[in-house]
Amino acid sequence: MTTYCPQETAMSKPRVTFFHAPQSRSAGTRALLEELGADYELHALNLKNGEQRQDAYLAINPMGKVPAIHHNGALVTEQPAVFIYLGDLYADAGMAPAIGDPLRGPYLRWLVFYGSCFEPAVTDKSLQREPAAPSTCGYGDYDTMLKTLTDQLEKGPWLLGDTFSTADVLWGTALNWTTMFKLVPELPVIRAYIDRVLARPGVQRAAALDAELVAAQSA
């Protein structure tokens, strides 16, 4: 497990410890940390070497998954929970509507929709597995799930209209991967949304850092 320390920001908050592997779901979390200008310490895992299944990491996250963050004595796992936590921790970045803001409900809706509907639907599709009946399936059916998402993207430019949020980092990076693997159709509205997210400076910075990390792990 290798440790990297990106640039530091204001020291008013305890540093976030971030457990990450490049070319995995946690790439979205790294992009978010960069967009937030967060002060974090990176612990990089080499998935090809199975470091996520070794005792050292299982003692941190028994699921053996990334991303995971540790902050102020608390462990946070599961991508939507990590995004909610970080958005609120770095509220001064303006990427998480506060409680009382009319956008707070829609913001939480789209973060949770990712984990509760999008990921299960995409997993079933990737395995060519028949989902449960709509009455018992958490996401209903794939086509309805996708239309619900694209209808929202059509309102653009971001999931919350004119307000860019942490939810966009999650969805933009996730859709980038899932369209590459043909698990989500590259509809014009999806492609345009991905491109807007990928153009963000923090997202680009994270991608460059991960490219360096992939090269180092492959050396």
C-alpha atoms as an extended CHARMM CRD file, in Angstrom:
* protein
*
       219  EXT
         1         1  MET       CA              0.0000000000        0.0000000000        0.0000000000  PROA      1               0.0000000000
         2         2  THR       CA              1.5320000000        3.2810000000       -1.1420000000  PROA      2               0.0000000000
         3         3  THR       CA              0.8470000000        6.6640000000        0.3840000000  PROA      3               0.0000000000
         4         4  TYR       CA              0.6540000000        9.9180000000       -1.5680000000  PROA      4               0.0000000000
         5         5  CYS       CA             -0.0060000000       13.3900000000       -0.1670000000  PROA      5               0.0000000000
         6         6  PRO       CA             -1.5890000000       15.9180000000       -2.5610000000  PROA      6               0.0000000000
         7         7  GLN       CA             -1.5480000000       19.6470000000       -2.0050000000  PROA      7               0.0000000000
         8         8  GLU       CA             -2.7790000000       20.8370000000        1.3440000000  PROA      8               0.0000000000
         9         9  THR       CA             -5.5950000000       23.3060000000        1.8160000000  PROA      9               0.0000000000
        10        10  ALA       CA             -6.7430000000       25.0750000000        4.9430000000  PROA      10              0.0000000000
        11        11  MET       CA             -5.8900000000       23.1050000000        8.0630000000  PROA      11              0.0000000000
        12        12  SER       CA             -9.1720000000       23.8150000000        9.8470000000  PROA      12              0.0000000000
        13        13  LYS       CA            -10.3820000000       20.2380000000        9.3240000000  PROA      13              0.0000000000
        14        14  PRO       CA             -8.6570000000       16.9190000000       10.1070000000  PROA      14              0.0000000000
        15        15  ARG       CA             -7.1390000000       15.4470000000        6.9780000000  PROA      15              0.0000000000
        16        16  VAL       CA             -9.2180000000       12.9010000000        5.0710000000  PROA      16              0.0000000000
        17        17  THR       CA             -7.5220000000        9.5320000000        4.5550000000  PROA      17              0.0000000000
        18        18  PHE       CA             -8.5930000000        8.1270000000        1.1940000000  PROA      18              0.0000000000
        19        19  PHE       CA             -8.2260000000        4.4590000000        0.2270000000  PROA      19              0.0000000000
        20        20  HSD       CA             -8.1980000000        4.2480000000       -3.5410000000  PROA      20              0.0000000000
        21        21  ALA       CA             -7.3420000000        2.1440000000       -6.5500000000  PROA      21              0.0000000000
        22        22  PRO       CA             -7.0100000000        3.6070000000      -10.0430000000  PROA      22              0.0000000000
        23        23  GLN       CA             -9.2690000000        2.2880000000      -12.8000000000  PROA      23              0.0000000000
        24        24  SER       CA            -11.9920000000        1.4970000000      -10.2820000000  PROA      24              0.0000000000
        25        25  ARG       CA            -15.1200000000        3.1390000000       -8.8900000000  PROA      25              0.0000000000
        26        26  SER       CA            -13.0030000000        5.1630000000       -6.5040000000  PROA      26              0.0000000000
        27        27  ALA       CA            -11.6970000000        7.2290000000       -9.4330000000  PROA      27              0.0000000000
        28        28  GLY       CA            -14.8730000000        9.2620000000       -9.0220000000  PROA      28              0.0000000000
        29        29  THR       CA            -14.0510000000        9.9400000000       -5.3830000000  PROA      29              0.0000000000
        30        30  ARG       CA            -10.5650000000       11.1370000000       -6.2970000000  PROA      30              0.0000000000
        31        31  ALA       CA            -12.1070000000       13.4710000000       -8.8510000000  PROA      31              0.0000000000
        32        32  LEU       CA            -14.4590000000       14.7820000000       -6.1630000000  PROA      32              0.0000000000
        33        33  LEU       CA            -11.6410000000       15.3690000000       -3.6830000000  PROA      33              0.0000000000
        34        34  GLU       CA             -9.7880000000       17.3630000000       -6.3270000000  PROA      34              0.0000000000
        35        35  GLU       CA            -12.8990000000       19.3490000000       -7.2510000000  PROA      35              0.0000000000
        36        36  LEU       CA            -13.4740000000       20.1610000000       -3.5860000000  PROA      36              0.0000000000
        37        37  GLY       CA             -9.8690000000       21.2230000000       -3.0570000000  PROA      37              0.0000000000
        38        38  ALA       CA             -9.8180000000       18.7600000000       -0.1620000000  PROA      38              0.0000000000
        39        39  ASP       CA             -6.8760000000       18.0960000000        2.1170000000  PROA      39              0.0000000000
        40        40  TYR       CA             -6.3770000000       14.3430000000        1.8300000000  PROA      40              0.0000000000
        41        41  GLU       CA             -3.8390000000       11.6110000000        2.2350000000  PROA      41              0.0000000000
        42        42  LEU       CA             -4.0200000000        8.9600000000       -0.4580000000  PROA      42              0.0000000000
        43        43  HSD       CA             -3.4520000000        5.2920000000        0.3050000000  PROA      43              0.0000000000
        44        44  ALA       CA             -3.2730000000        3.5550000000       -3.0540000000  PROA      44              0.0000000000
        45        45  LEU       CA             -4.1110000000       -0.1240000000       -3.4480000000  PROA      45              0.0000000000
        46        46  ASN       CA             -2.9180000000       -2.2700000000       -6.3300000000  PROA      46              0.0000000000
        47        47  LEU       CA             -5.9290000000       -4.3710000000       -7.3010000000  PROA      47              0.0000000000
        48        48  LYS       CA             -3.8810000000       -6.5430000000       -9.6660000000  PROA      48              0.0000000000
        49        49  ASN       CA             -1.7590000000       -7.5830000000       -6.7060000000  PROA      49              0.0000000000
        50        50  GLY       CA             -4.8530000000       -8.3020000000       -4.6260000000  PROA      50              0.0000000000
        51        51  GLU       CA             -4.0250000000       -5.7160000000       -1.9670000000  PROA      51              0.0000000000
        52        52  GLN       CA             -7.7290000000       -5.0750000000       -1.4000000000  PROA      52              0.0000000000
        53        53  ARG       CA             -8.0610000000       -8.6500000000       -0.0980000000  PROA      53              0.0000000000
        54        54  GLN       CA             -5.0640000000       -8.6060000000        2.1940000000  PROA      54              0.0000000000
        55        55  ASP       CA             -5.4490000000       -8.4230000000        5.9720000000  PROA      55              0.0000000000
        56        56  ALA       CA             -4.0830000000       -4.8770000000        6.1730000000  PROA      56              0.0000000000
        57        57  TYR       CA             -6.9430000000       -3.4860000000        4.1050000000  PROA      57              0.0000000000
        58        58  LEU       CA             -9.6410000000       -5.8880000000        5.2990000000  PROA      58              0.0000000000
        59        59  ALA       CA             -8.9900000000       -4.5300000000        8.7880000000  PROA      59              0.0000000000
        60        60  ILE       CA            -10.0720000000       -1.1360000000        7.3950000000  PROA      60              0.0000000000
        61        61  ASN       CA            -12.9320000000       -2.2620000000        5.1650000000  PROA      61              0.0000000000
        62        62  PRO       CA            -14.0060000000       -5.9070000000        5.5930000000  PROA      62              0.0000000000
        63        63  MET       CA            -15.7620000000       -5.7110000000        2.2120000000  PROA      63              0.0000000000
        64        64  GLY       CA            -12.3930000000       -5.2700000000        0.5260000000  PROA      64              0.0000000000
        65        65  LYS       CA            -13.7570000000       -2.4770000000       -1.6640000000  PROA      65              0.0000000000
        66        66  VAL       CA            -12.7820000000        1.0410000000       -2.6080000000  PROA      66              0.0000000000
        67        67  PRO       CA            -13.4720000000        3.8650000000       -2.1410000000  PROA      67              0.0000000000
        68        68  ALA       CA            -13.2230000000        4.2020000000        1.5990000000  PROA      68              0.0000000000
        69        69  ILE       CA            -12.3780000000        7.2750000000        3.6020000000  PROA      69              0.0000000000
        70        70  HSD       CA            -11.3740000000        7.7380000000        7.2170000000  PROA      70              0.0000000000
        71        71  HSD       CA            -11.9590000000       11.1020000000        8.8200000000  PROA      71              0.0000000000
        72        72  ASN       CA            -12.0450000000       12.3240000000       12.3970000000  PROA      72              0.0000000000
        73        73  GLY       CA            -12.2640000000        8.7620000000       13.7310000000  PROA      73              0.0000000000
        74        74  ALA       CA            -15.0330000000        7.6350000000       11.3740000000  PROA      74              0.0000000000
        75        75  LEU       CA            -14.8410000000        5.1760000000        8.4820000000  PROA      75              0.0000000000
        76        76  VAL       CA            -17.1250000000        5.9030000000        5.5290000000  PROA      76              0.0000000000
        77        77  THR       CA            -17.6320000000        3.4020000000        2.7000000000  PROA      77              0.0000000000
        78        78  GLU       CA            -20.0870000000        3.0590000000       -0.2020000000  PROA      78              0.0000000000
        79        79  GLN       CA            -19.6800000000        5.6010000000       -2.9470000000  PROA      79              0.0000000000
        80        80  PRO       CA            -22.8910000000        7.6310000000       -2.4210000000  PROA      80              0.0000000000
        81        81  ALA       CA            -22.2390000000        7.8660000000        1.3390000000  PROA      81              0.0000000000
        82        82  VAL       CA            -18.6710000000        9.0000000000        0.6790000000  PROA      82              0.0000000000
        83        83  PHE       CA            -19.9290000000       11.7070000000       -1.6890000000  PROA      83              0.0000000000
        84        84  ILE       CA            -22.5800000000       12.9310000000        0.7530000000  PROA      84              0.0000000000
        85        85  TYR       CA            -20.0300000000       13.0450000000        3.5760000000  PROA      85              0.0000000000
        86        86  LEU       CA            -17.3810000000       14.8930000000        1.5900000000  PROA      86              0.0000000000
        87        87  GLY       CA            -19.8330000000       17.3560000000        0.0760000000  PROA      87              0.0000000000
        88        88  ASP       CA            -21.0280000000       18.3240000000        3.5420000000  PROA      88              0.0000000000
        89        89  LEU       CA            -17.5230000000       18.3160000000        5.0360000000  PROA      89              0.0000000000
        90        90  TYR       CA            -16.3580000000       20.7850000000        2.3950000000  PROA      90              0.0000000000
        91        91  ALA       CA            -19.5790000000       22.7640000000        2.3010000000  PROA      91              0.0000000000
        92        92  ASP       CA            -17.6240000000       25.9380000000        1.6060000000  PROA      92              0.0000000000
        93        93  ALA       CA            -16.8910000000       24.5760000000       -1.8770000000  PROA      93              0.0000000000
        94        94  GLY       CA            -20.5860000000       25.0490000000       -2.6840000000  PROA      94              0.0000000000
        95        95  MET       CA            -21.0740000000       21.5740000000       -4.1740000000  PROA      95              0.0000000000
        96        96  ALA       CA            -23.6460000000       20.2600000000       -1.6630000000  PROA      96              0.0000000000
        97        97  PRO       CA            -26.9540000000       22.0470000000       -1.0950000000  PROA      97              0.0000000000
        98        98  ALA       CA            -27.4740000000       22.5340000000        2.6380000000  PROA      98              0.0000000000
        99        99  ILE       CA            -30.4380000000       21.3070000000        4.6530000000  PROA      99              0.0000000000
       100       100  GLY       CA            -33.1790000000       23.8680000000        4.0570000000  PROA      100             0.0000000000
       101       101  ASP       CA            -32.0900000000       24.5190000000        0.4820000000  PROA      101             0.0000000000
       102       102  PRO       CA            -34.8680000000       23.4390000000       -1.9460000000  PROA      102             0.0000000000
       103       103  LEU       CA            -32.2130000000       21.5510000000       -3.9220000000  PROA      103             0.0000000000
       104       104  ARG       CA            -31.1710000000       19.3950000000       -0.9380000000  PROA      104             0.0000000000
       105       105  GLY       CA            -33.8740000000       16.7870000000       -1.5520000000  PROA      105             0.0000000000
       106       106  PRO       CA            -33.1960000000       16.3890000000       -5.2900000000  PROA      106             0.0000000000
       107       107  TYR       CA            -29.4550000000       16.3170000000       -4.5420000000  PROA      107             0.0000000000
       108       108  LEU       CA            -29.8390000000       13.4020000000       -2.1120000000  PROA      108             0.0000000000
       109       109  ARG       CA            -32.2650000000       11.7030000000       -4.4770000000  PROA      109             0.0000000000
       110       110  TRP       CA            -29.7520000000       11.5340000000       -7.3040000000  PROA      110             0.0000000000
       111       111  LEU       CA            -26.8620000000       10.4320000000       -5.1260000000  PROA      111             0.0000000000
       112       112  VAL       CA            -28.9110000000        7.5750000000       -3.6880000000  PROA      112             0.0000000000
       113       113  PHE       CA            -30.5150000000        6.7270000000       -7.0470000000  PROA      113             0.0000000000
       114       114  TYR       CA            -27.0330000000        5.9000000000       -8.2940000000  PROA      114             0.0000000000
       115       115  GLY       CA            -26.4780000000        3.1630000000       -5.7120000000  PROA      115             0.0000000000
       116       116  SER       CA            -30.0220000000        1.9000000000       -5.2910000000  PROA      116             0.0000000000
       117       117  CYS       CA            -31.1710000000        1.8440000000       -8.9300000000  PROA      117             0.0000000000
       118       118  PHE       CA            -28.4290000000        2.5570000000      -11.4750000000  PROA      118             0.0000000000
       119       119  GLU       CA            -25.7180000000        0.1830000000      -10.2450000000  PROA      119             0.0000000000
       120       120  PRO       CA            -28.0170000000       -2.8440000000       -9.7140000000  PROA      120             0.0000000000
       121       121  ALA       CA            -29.6220000000       -2.3130000000      -13.1110000000  PROA      121             0.0000000000
       122       122  VAL       CA            -26.2660000000       -2.0120000000      -14.8630000000  PROA      122             0.0000000000
       123       123  THR       CA            -24.9320000000       -5.0830000000      -13.0380000000  PROA      123             0.0000000000
       124       124  ASP       CA            -27.8790000000       -7.1880000000      -14.1610000000  PROA      124             0.0000000000
       125       125  LYS       CA            -27.3900000000       -5.9280000000      -17.7120000000  PROA      125             0.0000000000
       126       126  SER       CA            -23.6580000000       -6.6510000000      -17.7140000000  PROA      126             0.0000000000
       127       127  LEU       CA            -24.2590000000      -10.2220000000      -16.5520000000  PROA      127             0.0000000000
       128       128  GLN       CA            -27.1470000000      -10.6290000000      -18.9860000000  PROA      128             0.0000000000
       129       129  ARG       CA            -29.1800000000      -11.6170000000      -15.9460000000  PROA      129             0.0000000000
       130       130  GLU       CA            -32.9380000000      -11.4070000000      -15.8110000000  PROA      130             0.0000000000
       131       131  PRO       CA            -33.9570000000       -8.9950000000      -13.0560000000  PROA      131             0.0000000000
       132       132  ALA       CA            -36.6560000000       -9.7740000000      -10.5550000000  PROA      132             0.0000000000
       133       133  ALA       CA            -40.2280000000       -8.8390000000      -11.4110000000  PROA      133             0.0000000000
       134       134  PRO       CA            -40.7290000000       -5.0360000000      -11.3550000000  PROA      134             0.0000000000
       135       135  SER       CA            -42.9290000000       -5.3510000000       -8.2700000000  PROA      135             0.0000000000
       136       136  THR       CA            -40.0260000000       -6.8050000000       -6.2670000000  PROA      136             0.0000000000
       137       137  CYS       CA            -37.0140000000       -5.3320000000       -8.0860000000  PROA      137             0.0000000000
       138       138  GLY       CA            -35.5120000000       -2.3070000000       -6.3570000000  PROA      138             0.0000000000
       139       139  TYR       CA            -34.9230000000       -0.4690000000       -9.6240000000  PROA      139             0.0000000000
       140       140  GLY       CA            -38.0710000000       -1.5810000000      -11.4210000000  PROA      140             0.0000000000
       141       141  ASP       CA            -36.6750000000       -2.1920000000      -14.9070000000  PROA      141             0.0000000000
       142       142  TYR       CA            -33.6060000000       -1.0090000000      -16.8070000000  PROA      142             0.0000000000
       143       143  ASP       CA            -35.4050000000        1.0600000000      -19.4400000000  PROA      143             0.0000000000
       144       144  THR       CA            -37.4600000000        2.9930000000      -16.8910000000  PROA      144             0.0000000000
       145       145  MET       CA            -34.3680000000        3.5870000000      -14.7680000000  PROA      145             0.0000000000
       146       146  LEU       CA            -32.4330000000        4.9500000000      -17.7430000000  PROA      146             0.0000000000
       147       147  LYS       CA            -35.3080000000        7.1340000000      -18.9680000000  PROA      147             0.0000000000
       148       148  THR       CA            -35.6810000000        8.6110000000      -15.4800000000  PROA      148             0.0000000000
       149       149  LEU       CA            -32.0170000000        9.6020000000      -15.6340000000  PROA      149             0.0000000000
       150       150  THR       CA            -31.9990000000       10.9320000000      -19.2010000000  PROA      150             0.0000000000
       151       151  ASP       CA            -35.1810000000       12.9400000000      -18.6240000000  PROA      151             0.0000000000
       152       152  GLN       CA            -33.3430000000       14.7020000000      -15.8040000000  PROA      152             0.0000000000
       153       153  LEU       CA            -30.2070000000       15.2430000000      -17.8820000000  PROA      153             0.0000000000
       154       154  GLU       CA            -32.3020000000       16.8280000000      -20.6330000000  PROA      154             0.0000000000
       155       155  LYS       CA            -33.1070000000       19.6600000000      -18.2040000000  PROA      155             0.0000000000
       156       156  GLY       CA            -29.3350000000       20.3020000000      -17.8780000000  PROA      156             0.0000000000
       157       157  PRO       CA            -26.7060000000       21.3880000000      -17.8670000000  PROA      157             0.0000000000
       158       158  TRP       CA            -26.3550000000       19.5730000000      -14.5150000000  PROA      158             0.0000000000
       159       159  LEU       CA            -28.5300000000       17.1840000000      -12.5420000000  PROA      159             0.0000000000
       160       160  LEU       CA            -29.7290000000       20.1140000000      -10.4270000000  PROA      160             0.0000000000
       161       161  GLY       CA            -30.2250000000       22.4200000000      -13.3940000000  PROA      161             0.0000000000
       162       162  ASP       CA            -27.7670000000       25.3050000000      -13.3130000000  PROA      162             0.0000000000
       163       163  THR       CA            -26.2050000000       24.1260000000      -10.0340000000  PROA      163             0.0000000000
       164       164  PHE       CA            -23.1190000000       21.9130000000      -10.2860000000  PROA      164             0.0000000000
       165       165  SER       CA            -22.8740000000       19.4960000000       -7.3540000000  PROA      165             0.0000000000
       166       166  THR       CA            -20.9770000000       16.4740000000       -6.1050000000  PROA      166             0.0000000000
       167       167  ALA       CA            -23.7280000000       14.3750000000       -7.6940000000  PROA      167             0.0000000000
       168       168  ASP       CA            -22.4590000000       15.4350000000      -11.1150000000  PROA      168             0.0000000000
       169       169  VAL       CA            -18.9530000000       14.1900000000      -10.3550000000  PROA      169             0.0000000000
       170       170  LEU       CA            -20.4150000000       10.8270000000       -9.3490000000  PROA      170             0.0000000000
       171       171  TRP       CA            -22.6740000000       10.4990000000      -12.3530000000  PROA      171             0.0000000000
       172       172  GLY       CA            -20.3090000000       11.9440000000      -14.9420000000  PROA      172             0.0000000000
       173       173  THR       CA            -17.4530000000        9.6080000000      -14.0210000000  PROA      173             0.0000000000
       174       174  ALA       CA            -19.7810000000        6.6020000000      -13.6910000000  PROA      174             0.0000000000
       175       175  LEU       CA            -21.4380000000        7.2270000000      -17.0450000000  PROA      175             0.0000000000
       176       176  ASN       CA            -18.0440000000        7.6580000000      -18.6570000000  PROA      176             0.0000000000
       177       177  TRP       CA            -17.0780000000        4.1160000000      -17.6390000000  PROA      177             0.0000000000
       178       178  THR       CA            -20.4210000000        2.4830000000      -18.3030000000  PROA      178             0.0000000000
       179       179  THR       CA            -20.7430000000        3.9450000000      -21.7930000000  PROA      179             0.0000000000
       180       180  MET       CA            -17.1980000000        2.7770000000      -22.5970000000  PROA      180             0.0000000000
       181       181  PHE       CA            -18.2210000000       -0.7640000000      -21.6850000000  PROA      181             0.0000000000
       182       182  LYS       CA            -21.5050000000       -0.4320000000      -23.6200000000  PROA      182             0.0000000000
       183       183  LEU       CA            -23.5800000000       -0.9460000000      -20.4770000000  PROA      183             0.0000000000
       184       184  VAL       CA            -25.2760000000        2.4020000000      -21.0500000000  PROA      184             0.0000000000
       185       185  PRO       CA            -26.0760000000        3.6950000000      -24.5530000000  PROA      185             0.0000000000
       186       186  GLU       CA            -24.0470000000        6.7160000000      -25.5960000000  PROA      186             0.0000000000
       187       187  LEU       CA            -27.0650000000        8.8870000000      -26.2880000000  PROA      187             0.0000000000
       188       188  PRO       CA            -26.3210000000       12.5050000000      -27.2600000000  PROA      188             0.0000000000
       189       189  VAL       CA            -27.6420000000       13.8240000000      -23.9360000000  PROA      189             0.0000000000
       190       190  ILE       CA            -25.4430000000       11.3780000000      -22.0160000000  PROA      190             0.0000000000
       191       191  ARG       CA            -22.3480000000       12.0870000000      -24.1200000000  PROA      191             0.0000000000
       192       192  ALA       CA            -22.7410000000       15.8450000000      -23.7500000000  PROA      192             0.0000000000
       193       193  TYR       CA            -23.1760000000       15.5170000000      -19.9870000000  PROA      193             0.0000000000
       194       194  ILE       CA            -20.0940000000       13.2940000000      -19.6530000000  PROA      194             0.0000000000
       195       195  ASP       CA            -18.0400000000       15.7790000000      -21.6540000000  PROA      195             0.0000000000
       196       196  ARG       CA            -19.1190000000       18.6520000000      -19.4060000000  PROA      196             0.0000000000
       197       197  VAL       CA            -18.0940000000       16.7430000000      -16.2920000000  PROA      197             0.0000000000
       198       198  LEU       CA            -14.7790000000       15.5380000000      -17.7680000000  PROA      198             0.0000000000
       199       199  ALA       CA            -13.9100000000       19.1280000000      -18.6680000000  PROA      199             0.0000000000
       200       200  ARG       CA            -13.9490000000       20.1730000000      -15.0090000000  PROA      200             0.0000000000
       201       201  PRO       CA            -10.4470000000       21.0990000000      -13.7750000000  PROA      201             0.0000000000
       202       202  GLY       CA            -10.5430000000       18.8690000000      -10.6980000000  PROA      202             0.0000000000
       203       203  VAL       CA            -11.7560000000       15.8980000000      -12.7260000000  PROA      203             0.0000000000
       204       204  GLN       CA             -8.9510000000       16.4340000000      -15.2300000000  PROA      204             0.0000000000
       205       205  ARG       CA             -6.3950000000       16.7750000000      -12.4490000000  PROA      205             0.0000000000
       206       206  ALA       CA             -7.5460000000       13.5250000000      -10.8530000000  PROA      206             0.0000000000
       207       207  ALA       CA             -7.3630000000       11.7120000000      -14.1950000000  PROA      207             0.0000000000
       208       208  ALA       CA             -3.7740000000       12.8880000000      -14.7020000000  PROA      208             0.0000000000
       209       209  LEU       CA             -2.7980000000       11.8110000000      -11.1830000000  PROA      209             0.0000000000
       210       210  ASP       CA             -4.3890000000        8.4000000000      -11.6970000000  PROA      210             0.0000000000
       211       211  ALA       CA             -2.5670000000        7.9500000000      -15.0010000000  PROA      211             0.0000000000
       212       212  GLU       CA              0.7000000000        8.5050000000      -13.1420000000  PROA      212             0.0000000000
       213       213  LEU       CA             -0.3950000000        6.0410000000      -10.4700000000  PROA      213             0.0000000000
       214       214  VAL       CA             -1.3030000000        3.3630000000      -13.0270000000  PROA      214             0.0000000000
       215       215  ALA       CA              2.1440000000        3.7620000000      -14.6260000000  PROA      215             0.0000000000
       216       216  ALA       CA              3.8580000000        3.4970000000      -11.2390000000  PROA      216             0.0000000000
       217       217  GLN       CA              1.9000000000        0.3800000000      -10.2810000000  PROA      217             0.0000000000
       218       218  SER       CA              2.6360000000       -1.2360000000      -13.6350000000  PROA      218             0.0000000000
       219       219  ALA       CA              6.3790000000       -0.5360000000      -13.4720000000  PROA      219             0.0000000000
